[in-house]
């Protein structure tokens, strides 16, 4: 449980730091994801959802593959 909380906190801090004061919630550092398709293999369900939100908020698309 502590590991999941630490990962969620790290993702939140990263998103807040990259979003800065931009009212759209997008930042220049995340702009590279716009119109990109990201394929993410593995990961944890909670992390996958958080990463998907980041990618999609930057205008990208994410597909998760569980490795099976």
mmCIF file as gemmi writes it, N, C-alpha and C atoms, coordinates in Angstrom:
data_model
loop_
_atom_site.group_PDB
_atom_site.id
_atom_site.type_symbol
_atom_site.label_atom_id
_atom_site.label_alt_id
_atom_site.label_comp_id
_atom_site.label_asym_id
_atom_site.label_entity_id
_atom_site.label_seq_id
_atom_site.pdbx_PDB_ins_code
_atom_site.Cartn_x
_atom_site.Cartn_y
_atom_site.Cartn_z
_atom_site.occupancy
_atom_site.B_iso_or_equiv
_atom_site.pdbx_formal_charge
_atom_site.auth_seq_id
_atom_site.auth_asym_id
_atom_site.pdbx_PDB_model_num
ATOM 1 N N . UNK Axp A 1 ? 0.827 -1.19 0 1 0 ? 1 A 1
ATOM 2 C CA . UNK Axp A 1 ? 0 0 0 1 0 ? 1 A 1
ATOM 3 C C . UNK Axp A 1 ? 0.878 1.263 0 1 0 ? 1 A 1
ATOM 4 N N . UNK Axp A 2 ? 1.958 1.246 0.772 1 0 ? 2 A 1
ATOM 5 C CA . UNK Axp A 2 ? 2.839 2.413 0.822 1 0 ? 2 A 1
ATOM 6 C C . UNK Axp A 2 ? 3.492 2.672 -0.535 1 0 ? 2 A 1
ATOM 7 N N . UNK Axp A 3 ? 3.831 1.603 -1.248 1 0 ? 3 A 1
ATOM 8 C CA . UNK Axp A 3 ? 4.448 1.764 -2.569 1 0 ? 3 A 1
ATOM 9 C C . UNK Axp A 3 ? 3.481 2.425 -3.532 1 0 ? 3 A 1
ATOM 10 N N . UNK Axp A 4 ? 2.238 1.987 -3.526 1 0 ? 4 A 1
ATOM 11 C CA . UNK Axp A 4 ? 1.222 2.565 -4.408 1 0 ? 4 A 1
ATOM 12 C C . UNK Axp A 4 ? 0.996 4.039 -4.076 1 0 ? 4 A 1
ATOM 13 N N . UNK Axp A 5 ? 0.942 4.369 -2.795 1 0 ? 5 A 1
ATOM 14 C CA . UNK Axp A 5 ? 0.766 5.76 -2.381 1 0 ? 5 A 1
ATOM 15 C C . UNK Axp A 5 ? 1.957 6.615 -2.819 1 0 ? 5 A 1
ATOM 16 N N . UNK Axp A 6 ? 3.157 6.076 -2.699 1 0 ? 6 A 1
ATOM 17 C CA . UNK Axp A 6 ? 4.357 6.813 -3.107 1 0 ? 6 A 1
ATOM 18 C C . UNK Axp A 6 ? 4.351 7.053 -4.613 1 0 ? 6 A 1
ATOM 19 N N . UNK Axp A 7 ? 3.949 6.037 -5.385 1 0 ? 7 A 1
ATOM 20 C CA . UNK Axp A 7 ? 3.884 6.193 -6.84 1 0 ? 7 A 1
ATOM 21 C C . UNK Axp A 7 ? 2.842 7.236 -7.226 1 0 ? 7 A 1
ATOM 22 N N . UNK Axp A 8 ? 1.683 7.183 -6.601 1 0 ? 8 A 1
ATOM 23 C CA . UNK Axp A 8 ? 0.625 8.145 -6.901 1 0 ? 8 A 1
ATOM 24 C C . UNK Axp A 8 ? 1.067 9.564 -6.558 1 0 ? 8 A 1
ATOM 25 N N . UNK Axp A 9 ? 1.736 9.722 -5.437 1 0 ? 9 A 1
ATOM 26 C CA . UNK Axp A 9 ? 2.233 11.04 -5.036 1 0 ? 9 A 1
ATOM 27 C C . UNK Axp A 9 ? 3.282 11.556 -6.01 1 0 ? 9 A 1
ATOM 28 N N . UNK Axp A 10 ? 4.163 10.679 -6.455 1 0 ? 10 A 1
ATOM 29 C CA . UNK Axp A 10 ? 5.201 11.081 -7.408 1 0 ? 10 A 1
ATOM 30 C C . UNK Axp A 10 ? 4.584 11.511 -8.733 1 0 ? 10 A 1
ATOM 31 N N . UNK Axp A 11 ? 3.585 10.768 -9.197 1 0 ? 11 A 1
ATOM 32 C CA . UNK Axp A 11 ? 2.905 11.143 -10.44 1 0 ? 11 A 1
ATOM 33 C C . UNK Axp A 11 ? 2.189 12.48 -10.294 1 0 ? 11 A 1
ATOM 34 N N . UNK Axp A 12 ? 1.527 12.688 -9.163 1 0 ? 12 A 1
ATOM 35 C CA . UNK Axp A 12 ? 0.833 13.956 -8.906 1 0 ? 12 A 1
ATOM 36 C C . UNK Axp A 12 ? 1.815 15.126 -8.908 1 0 ? 12 A 1
ATOM 37 N N . UNK Axp A 13 ? 2.929 14.967 -8.202 1 0 ? 13 A 1
ATOM 38 C CA . UNK Axp A 13 ? 3.931 16.043 -8.145 1 0 ? 13 A 1
ATOM 39 C C . UNK Axp A 13 ? 4.478 16.357 -9.53 1 0 ? 13 A 1
ATOM 40 N N . UNK Axp A 14 ? 4.735 15.321 -10.302 1 0 ? 14 A 1
ATOM 41 C CA . UNK Axp A 14 ? 5.256 15.513 -11.655 1 0 ? 14 A 1
ATOM 42 C C . UNK Axp A 14 ? 4.246 16.244 -12.524 1 0 ? 14 A 1
ATOM 43 N N . UNK Axp A 15 ? 3 15.835 -12.455 1 0 ? 15 A 1
ATOM 44 C CA . UNK Axp A 15 ? 1.963 16.48 -13.258 1 0 ? 15 A 1
ATOM 45 C C . UNK Axp A 15 ? 1.79 17.938 -12.852 1 0 ? 15 A 1
ATOM 46 N N . UNK Axp A 16 ? 1.779 18.205 -11.564 1 0 ? 16 A 1
ATOM 47 C CA . UNK Axp A 16 ? 1.636 19.583 -11.098 1 0 ? 16 A 1
ATOM 48 C C . UNK Axp A 16 ? 2.837 20.429 -11.512 1 0 ? 16 A 1
ATOM 49 N N . UNK Axp A 17 ? 4.022 19.859 -11.432 1 0 ? 17 A 1
ATOM 50 C CA . UNK Axp A 17 ? 5.23 20.613 -11.785 1 0 ? 17 A 1
ATOM 51 C C . UNK Axp A 17 ? 5.268 20.918 -13.278 1 0 ? 17 A 1
ATOM 52 N N . UNK Axp A 18 ? 4.813 19.981 -14.11 1 0 ? 18 A 1
ATOM 53 C CA . UNK Axp A 18 ? 4.855 20.207 -15.551 1 0 ? 18 A 1
ATOM 54 C C . UNK Axp A 18 ? 3.702 21.069 -16.02 1 0 ? 18 A 1
ATOM 55 N N . UNK Axp A 19 ? 2.571 21.042 -15.329 1 0 ? 19 A 1
ATOM 56 C CA . UNK Axp A 19 ? 1.418 21.844 -15.745 1 0 ? 19 A 1
ATOM 57 C C . UNK Axp A 19 ? 1.623 23.314 -15.415 1 0 ? 19 A 1
ATOM 58 N N . UNK Axp A 20 ? 2.346 23.582 -14.331 1 0 ? 20 A 1
ATOM 59 C CA . UNK Axp A 20 ? 2.638 24.962 -13.952 1 0 ? 20 A 1
ATOM 60 C C . UNK Axp A 20 ? 1.392 25.832 -13.87 1 0 ? 20 A 1
ATOM 61 N N . UNK Axp A 21 ? 1.471 27.037 -14.436 1 0 ? 21 A 1
ATOM 62 C CA . UNK Axp A 21 ? 0.366 27.976 -14.377 1 0 ? 21 A 1
ATOM 63 C C . UNK Axp A 21 ? -0.49 27.959 -15.632 1 0 ? 21 A 1
ATOM 64 N N . UNK Axp A 22 ? -0.262 27.016 -16.53 1 0 ? 22 A 1
ATOM 65 C CA . UNK Axp A 22 ? -1.012 26.952 -17.772 1 0 ? 22 A 1
ATOM 66 C C . UNK Axp A 22 ? -2.452 26.567 -17.467 1 0 ? 22 A 1
ATOM 67 N N . UNK Axp A 23 ? -3.431 27.432 -17.744 1 0 ? 23 A 1
ATOM 68 C CA . UNK Axp A 23 ? -4.823 27.133 -17.418 1 0 ? 23 A 1
ATOM 69 C C . UNK Axp A 23 ? -5.379 25.936 -18.178 1 0 ? 23 A 1
ATOM 70 N N . UNK Axp A 24 ? -4.801 25.591 -19.314 1 0 ? 24 A 1
ATOM 71 C CA . UNK Axp A 24 ? -5.295 24.436 -20.074 1 0 ? 24 A 1
ATOM 72 C C . UNK Axp A 24 ? -4.857 23.129 -19.43 1 0 ? 24 A 1
ATOM 73 N N . UNK Axp A 25 ? -3.922 23.193 -18.488 1 0 ? 25 A 1
ATOM 74 C CA . UNK Axp A 25 ? -3.397 21.994 -17.85 1 0 ? 25 A 1
ATOM 75 C C . UNK Axp A 25 ? -2.288 21.339 -18.643 1 0 ? 25 A 1
ATOM 76 N N . UNK Axp A 26 ? -1.948 21.916 -19.805 1 0 ? 26 A 1
ATOM 77 C CA . UNK Axp A 26 ? -0.872 21.381 -20.634 1 0 ? 26 A 1
ATOM 78 C C . UNK Axp A 26 ? 0.384 22.196 -20.41 1 0 ? 26 A 1
ATOM 79 N N . UNK Axp A 27 ? 1.512 21.593 -20.6 1 0 ? 27 A 1
ATOM 80 C CA . UNK Axp A 27 ? 2.774 22.311 -20.475 1 0 ? 27 A 1
ATOM 81 C C . UNK Axp A 27 ? 3.615 22.059 -21.715 1 0 ? 27 A 1
ATOM 82 N N . UNK Axp A 28 ? 4.611 22.877 -21.89 1 0 ? 28 A 1
ATOM 83 C CA . UNK Axp A 28 ? 5.499 22.718 -23.041 1 0 ? 28 A 1
ATOM 84 C C . UNK Axp A 28 ? 6.192 21.357 -23.001 1 0 ? 28 A 1
ATOM 85 N N . UNK Axp A 29 ? 6.539 20.876 -21.815 1 0 ? 29 A 1
ATOM 86 C CA . UNK Axp A 29 ? 7.245 19.603 -21.728 1 0 ? 29 A 1
ATOM 87 C C . UNK Axp A 29 ? 6.349 18.421 -22.091 1 0 ? 29 A 1
ATOM 88 N N . UNK Axp A 30 ? 5.034 18.576 -21.946 1 0 ? 30 A 1
ATOM 89 C CA . UNK Axp A 30 ? 4.112 17.503 -22.313 1 0 ? 30 A 1
ATOM 90 C C . UNK Axp A 30 ? 3.587 17.666 -23.733 1 0 ? 30 A 1
ATOM 91 N N . UNK Axp A 31 ? 3.865 18.797 -24.36 1 0 ? 31 A 1
ATOM 92 C CA . UNK Axp A 31 ? 3.363 19.065 -25.707 1 0 ? 31 A 1
ATOM 93 C C . UNK Axp A 31 ? 3.852 18.031 -26.712 1 0 ? 31 A 1
ATOM 94 N N . UNK Axp A 32 ? 4.981 17.414 -26.443 1 0 ? 32 A 1
ATOM 95 C CA . UNK Axp A 32 ? 5.516 16.399 -27.354 1 0 ? 32 A 1
ATOM 96 C C . UNK Axp A 32 ? 4.558 15.209 -27.489 1 0 ? 32 A 1
ATOM 97 N N . UNK Axp A 33 ? 3.673 15.025 -26.514 1 0 ? 33 A 1
ATOM 98 C CA . UNK Axp A 33 ? 2.737 13.902 -26.548 1 0 ? 33 A 1
ATOM 99 C C . UNK Axp A 33 ? 1.532 14.16 -27.445 1 0 ? 33 A 1
ATOM 100 N N . UNK Axp A 34 ? 1.335 15.399 -27.838 1 0 ? 34 A 1
ATOM 101 C CA . UNK Axp A 34 ? 0.174 15.729 -28.654 1 0 ? 34 A 1
ATOM 102 C C . UNK Axp A 34 ? 0.201 14.935 -29.965 1 0 ? 34 A 1
ATOM 103 N N . UNK Axp A 35 ? -0.934 14.305 -30.273 1 0 ? 35 A 1
ATOM 104 C CA . UNK Axp A 35 ? -1.116 13.487 -31.481 1 0 ? 35 A 1
ATOM 105 C C . UNK Axp A 35 ? -0.188 12.27 -31.528 1 0 ? 35 A 1
ATOM 106 N N . UNK Axp A 36 ? 0.375 11.882 -30.383 1 0 ? 36 A 1
ATOM 107 C CA . UNK Axp A 36 ? 1.232 10.693 -30.327 1 0 ? 36 A 1
ATOM 108 C C . UNK Axp A 36 ? 0.421 9.515 -29.788 1 0 ? 36 A 1
ATOM 109 N N . UNK Axp A 37 ? 0.777 8.317 -30.218 1 0 ? 37 A 1
ATOM 110 C CA . UNK Axp A 37 ? 0.169 7.105 -29.681 1 0 ? 37 A 1
ATOM 111 C C . UNK Axp A 37 ? 1.244 6.398 -28.866 1 0 ? 37 A 1
ATOM 112 N N . UNK Axp A 38 ? 0.987 6.226 -27.596 1 0 ? 38 A 1
ATOM 113 C CA . UNK Axp A 38 ? 1.931 5.594 -26.672 1 0 ? 38 A 1
ATOM 114 C C . UNK Axp A 38 ? 1.438 4.178 -26.374 1 0 ? 38 A 1
ATOM 115 N N . UNK Axp A 39 ? 2.313 3.189 -26.503 1 0 ? 39 A 1
ATOM 116 C CA . UNK Axp A 39 ? 1.999 1.822 -26.122 1 0 ? 39 A 1
ATOM 117 C C . UNK Axp A 39 ? 2.817 1.525 -24.875 1 0 ? 39 A 1
ATOM 118 N N . UNK Axp A 40 ? 2.123 1.249 -23.777 1 0 ? 40 A 1
ATOM 119 C CA . UNK Axp A 40 ? 2.767 1.023 -22.487 1 0 ? 40 A 1
ATOM 120 C C . UNK Axp A 40 ? 2.595 -0.445 -22.134 1 0 ? 40 A 1
ATOM 121 N N . UNK Axp A 41 ? 3.683 -1.147 -21.915 1 0 ? 41 A 1
ATOM 122 C CA . UNK Axp A 41 ? 3.631 -2.569 -21.605 1 0 ? 41 A 1
ATOM 123 C C . UNK Axp A 41 ? 3.904 -2.767 -20.129 1 0 ? 41 A 1
ATOM 124 N N . UNK Axp A 42 ? 2.993 -3.474 -19.469 1 0 ? 42 A 1
ATOM 125 C CA . UNK Axp A 42 ? 3.151 -3.771 -18.047 1 0 ? 42 A 1
ATOM 126 C C . UNK Axp A 42 ? 2.611 -2.673 -17.17 1 0 ? 42 A 1
ATOM 127 N N . UNK Axp A 43 ? 3.209 -2.522 -16.001 1 0 ? 43 A 1
ATOM 128 C CA . UNK Axp A 43 ? 2.782 -1.491 -15.061 1 0 ? 43 A 1
ATOM 129 C C . UNK Axp A 43 ? 1.695 -1.983 -14.119 1 0 ? 43 A 1
ATOM 130 N N . UNK Axp A 44 ? 1.293 -1.097 -13.257 1 0 ? 44 A 1
ATOM 131 C CA . UNK Axp A 44 ? 0.232 -1.398 -12.287 1 0 ? 44 A 1
ATOM 132 C C . UNK Axp A 44 ? -1.033 -0.675 -12.71 1 0 ? 44 A 1
ATOM 133 N N . UNK Axp A 45 ? -2.198 -1.252 -12.433 1 0 ? 45 A 1
ATOM 134 C CA . UNK Axp A 45 ? -3.446 -0.621 -12.875 1 0 ? 45 A 1
ATOM 135 C C . UNK Axp A 45 ? -3.586 0.838 -12.436 1 0 ? 45 A 1
ATOM 136 N N . UNK Axp A 46 ? -3.235 1.166 -11.213 1 0 ? 46 A 1
ATOM 137 C CA . UNK Axp A 46 ? -3.338 2.552 -10.747 1 0 ? 46 A 1
ATOM 138 C C . UNK Axp A 46 ? -2.389 3.472 -11.479 1 0 ? 46 A 1
ATOM 139 N N . UNK Axp A 47 ? -1.182 3.004 -11.713 1 0 ? 47 A 1
ATOM 140 C CA . UNK Axp A 47 ? -0.203 3.801 -12.443 1 0 ? 47 A 1
ATOM 141 C C . UNK Axp A 47 ? -0.618 3.951 -13.898 1 0 ? 47 A 1
ATOM 142 N N . UNK Axp A 48 ? -1.118 2.88 -14.478 1 0 ? 48 A 1
ATOM 143 C CA . UNK Axp A 48 ? -1.555 2.929 -15.873 1 0 ? 48 A 1
ATOM 144 C C . UNK Axp A 48 ? -2.624 3.994 -16.061 1 0 ? 48 A 1
ATOM 145 N N . UNK Axp A 49 ? -3.576 4.045 -15.149 1 0 ? 49 A 1
ATOM 146 C CA . UNK Axp A 49 ? -4.658 5.033 -15.25 1 0 ? 49 A 1
ATOM 147 C C . UNK Axp A 49 ? -4.12 6.456 -15.124 1 0 ? 49 A 1
ATOM 148 N N . UNK Axp A 50 ? -3.196 6.659 -14.205 1 0 ? 50 A 1
ATOM 149 C CA . UNK Axp A 50 ? -2.622 7.995 -14.018 1 0 ? 50 A 1
ATOM 150 C C . UNK Axp A 50 ? -1.805 8.417 -15.235 1 0 ? 50 A 1
ATOM 151 N N . UNK Axp A 51 ? -1.024 7.493 -15.783 1 0 ? 51 A 1
ATOM 152 C CA . UNK Axp A 51 ? -0.219 7.809 -16.966 1 0 ? 51 A 1
ATOM 153 C C . UNK Axp A 51 ? -1.13 8.087 -18.149 1 0 ? 51 A 1
ATOM 154 N N . UNK Axp A 52 ? -2.204 7.31 -18.29 1 0 ? 52 A 1
ATOM 155 C CA . UNK Axp A 52 ? -3.168 7.538 -19.368 1 0 ? 52 A 1
ATOM 156 C C . UNK Axp A 52 ? -3.751 8.949 -19.271 1 0 ? 52 A 1
ATOM 157 N N . UNK Axp A 53 ? -4.109 9.379 -18.056 1 0 ? 53 A 1
ATOM 158 C CA . UNK Axp A 53 ? -4.656 10.737 -17.885 1 0 ? 53 A 1
ATOM 159 C C . UNK Axp A 53 ? -3.653 11.798 -18.311 1 0 ? 53 A 1
ATOM 160 N N . UNK Axp A 54 ? -2.397 11.607 -17.972 1 0 ? 54 A 1
ATOM 161 C CA . UNK Axp A 54 ? -1.361 12.567 -18.351 1 0 ? 54 A 1
ATOM 162 C C . UNK Axp A 54 ? -1.231 12.623 -19.875 1 0 ? 54 A 1
ATOM 163 N N . UNK Axp A 55 ? -1.126 11.454 -20.497 1 0 ? 55 A 1
ATOM 164 C CA . UNK Axp A 55 ? -0.96 11.396 -21.955 1 0 ? 55 A 1
ATOM 165 C C . UNK Axp A 55 ? -2.173 12.012 -22.655 1 0 ? 55 A 1
ATOM 166 N N . UNK Axp A 56 ? -3.369 11.629 -22.22 1 0 ? 56 A 1
ATOM 167 C CA . UNK Axp A 56 ? -4.574 12.132 -22.873 1 0 ? 56 A 1
ATOM 168 C C . UNK Axp A 56 ? -4.78 13.622 -22.627 1 0 ? 56 A 1
ATOM 169 N N . UNK Axp A 57 ? -4.401 14.115 -21.458 1 0 ? 57 A 1
ATOM 170 C CA . UNK Axp A 57 ? -4.55 15.552 -21.196 1 0 ? 57 A 1
ATOM 171 C C . UNK Axp A 57 ? -3.592 16.368 -22.055 1 0 ? 57 A 1
ATOM 172 N N . UNK Axp A 58 ? -2.516 15.714 -22.537 1 0 ? 58 A 1
ATOM 173 C CA . UNK Axp A 58 ? -1.553 16.377 -23.415 1 0 ? 58 A 1
ATOM 174 C C . UNK Axp A 58 ? -1.936 16.204 -24.88 1 0 ? 58 A 1
ATOM 175 N N . UNK Axp A 59 ? -3.064 15.554 -25.143 1 0 ? 59 A 1
ATOM 176 C CA . UNK Axp A 59 ? -3.534 15.392 -26.517 1 0 ? 59 A 1
ATOM 177 C C . UNK Axp A 59 ? -3.053 14.126 -27.199 1 0 ? 59 A 1
ATOM 178 N N . UNK Axp A 60 ? -2.536 13.181 -26.422 1 0 ? 60 A 1
ATOM 179 C CA . UNK Axp A 60 ? -2.061 11.928 -26.983 1 0 ? 60 A 1
ATOM 180 C C . UNK Axp A 60 ? -3.043 10.8 -26.729 1 0 ? 60 A 1
ATOM 181 N N . UNK Axp A 61 ? -2.657 9.625 -27.165 1 0 ? 61 A 1
ATOM 182 C CA . UNK Axp A 61 ? -3.478 8.426 -26.997 1 0 ? 61 A 1
ATOM 183 C C . UNK Axp A 61 ? -2.588 7.344 -26.392 1 0 ? 61 A 1
ATOM 184 N N . UNK Axp A 62 ? -3.136 6.558 -25.481 1 0 ? 62 A 1
ATOM 185 C CA . UNK Axp A 62 ? -2.332 5.527 -24.834 1 0 ? 62 A 1
ATOM 186 C C . UNK Axp A 62 ? -3.028 4.185 -24.896 1 0 ? 62 A 1
ATOM 187 N N . UNK Axp A 63 ? -2.276 3.158 -25.236 1 0 ? 63 A 1
ATOM 188 C CA . UNK Axp A 63 ? -2.749 1.782 -25.22 1 0 ? 63 A 1
ATOM 189 C C . UNK Axp A 63 ? -1.886 1.032 -24.214 1 0 ? 63 A 1
ATOM 190 N N . UNK Axp A 64 ? -2.523 0.242 -23.362 1 0 ? 64 A 1
ATOM 191 C CA . UNK Axp A 64 ? -1.797 -0.542 -22.362 1 0 ? 64 A 1
ATOM 192 C C . UNK Axp A 64 ? -1.84 -2.009 -22.773 1 0 ? 64 A 1
ATOM 193 N N . UNK Axp A 65 ? -0.682 -2.656 -22.712 1 0 ? 65 A 1
ATOM 194 C CA . UNK Axp A 65 ? -0.593 -4.086 -22.986 1 0 ? 65 A 1
ATOM 195 C C . UNK Axp A 65 ? -0.05 -4.75 -21.732 1 0 ? 65 A 1
ATOM 196 N N . UNK Axp A 66 ? -0.737 -5.789 -21.282 1 0 ? 66 A 1
ATOM 197 C CA . UNK Axp A 66 ? -0.342 -6.429 -20.018 1 0 ? 66 A 1
ATOM 198 C C . UNK Axp A 66 ? 0.79 -7.423 -20.17 1 0 ? 66 A 1
ATOM 199 N N . UNK Axp A 67 ? 1.321 -7.572 -21.371 1 0 ? 67 A 1
ATOM 200 C CA . UNK Axp A 67 ? 2.451 -8.459 -21.577 1 0 ? 67 A 1
ATOM 201 C C . UNK Axp A 67 ? 2.074 -9.895 -21.85 1 0 ? 67 A 1
ATOM 202 N N . UNK Axp A 68 ? 0.787 -10.173 -21.886 1 0 ? 68 A 1
ATOM 203 C CA . UNK Axp A 68 ? 0.344 -11.566 -22.143 1 0 ? 68 A 1
ATOM 204 C C . UNK Axp A 68 ? 0.02 -11.719 -23.611 1 0 ? 68 A 1
